[in-house]
Amino acid sequence: MKDQRLQATHRACIELAAAGQPITFTTVAARSRVPRGILYRNSALRAVVEEHRSRARQAATLPDITAELASQRLALRALAERVRRHEELLRKLTGKN
């Protein structure tokens, strides 16, 4: 019975991740038909759910991090150009080359 629950929990997590659905104890319990209380209390089952939740969070954040990094690069380039223009203006105003 324990092996069946473990397999059902693992399979439910994989199916939820593949479908792009959130991996929560409630959704895993519904998909696996393993009672939510057992998922919480059984350390092996709980570890499976938590591991899959962690993986899902990491996978979801990688594209976000990539987009944020690209945006930060553009902002940094624009800021660097502005600093160069200000430095040039200051040199002209102070008469220093």
C-alpha positions in Angstrom: 0.0 0.0 0.0 2.8 2.4 0.8 4.6 1.8 -2.5 1.3 2.4 -4.3 0.8 5.7 -2.5 4.4 6.7 -3.3 4.0 5.9 -6.9 0.6 7.6 -7.2 2.0 10.7 -5.5 5.1 10.8 -7.7 2.9 10.3 -10.9 0.5 13.0 -9.8 3.3 15.5 -9.3 4.7 14.7 -12.8 1.3 15.0 -14.4 0.5 18.3 -12.7 3.9 19.7 -13.7 3.5 18.6 -17.3 0.0 20.2 -17.4 1.4 23.5 -16.0 -0.8 23.2 -12.9 0.3 24.2 -9.4 1.8 21.4 -7.3 0.1 21.7 -3.9 -0.9 19.1 -1.4 -4.5 19.7 -2.3 -3.9 19.2 -6.1 -1.7 16.2 -5.5 -4.2 14.6 -3.2 -7.0 15.1 -5.7 -4.9 13.7 -8.6 -3.3 10.8 -6.7 -6.4 10.0 -4.6 -4.1 9.8 -1.6 -5.7 11.7 1.3 -4.1 15.1 1.9 -3.5 14.4 5.6 -1.5 11.3 4.7 0.6 13.4 2.3 1.4 15.8 5.1 2.1 13.1 7.8 4.0 10.6 5.7 7.6 12.0 5.5 8.3 10.1 2.2 5.2 11.4 0.5 5.7 14.9 1.9 9.3 14.9 0.6 8.1 13.9 -2.9 5.5 16.7 -3.0 8.0 19.3 -1.7 10.7 18.2 -4.1 8.4 18.5 -7.1 7.1 21.9 -5.8 10.7 23.1 -5.6 11.5 22.0 -9.1 8.3 23.6 -10.5 9.2 26.9 -8.8 12.8 26.8 -10.2 11.6 26.0 -13.7 9.0 28.8 -13.6 11.5 31.4 -12.5 14.3 30.7 -15.1 12.5 32.4 -18.0 11.6 35.3 -15.7 15.2 35.6 -14.6 16.4 35.6 -18.2 13.9 38.3 -19.1 14.8 40.4 -16.1 18.5 40.1 -16.8 18.0 41.3 -20.4 16.0 44.2 -19.2 18.6 45.1 -16.6 21.3 45.0 -19.3 19.4 47.5 -21.4 18.8 49.8 -18.5 22.5 49.6 -17.6 23.6 50.5 -21.1 21.2 53.5 -21.2 22.5 54.7 -17.8 26.1 54.3 -19.0 25.4 56.4 -22.1 23.7 59.1 -20.0 26.8 59.2 -17.6 29.1 59.5 -20.6 27.0 62.4 -22.0 27.0 64.1 -18.6 30.8 63.7 -18.3 31.3 65.2 -21.7 29.0 68.1 -20.8 31.0 68.7 -17.6 34.3 68.7 -19.5 32.9 71.3 -21.9 31.6 73.5 -19.1 34.8 73.3 -17.1 37.1 73.7 -20.1 38.9 70.4 -19.4 39.5 67.9 -22.1 
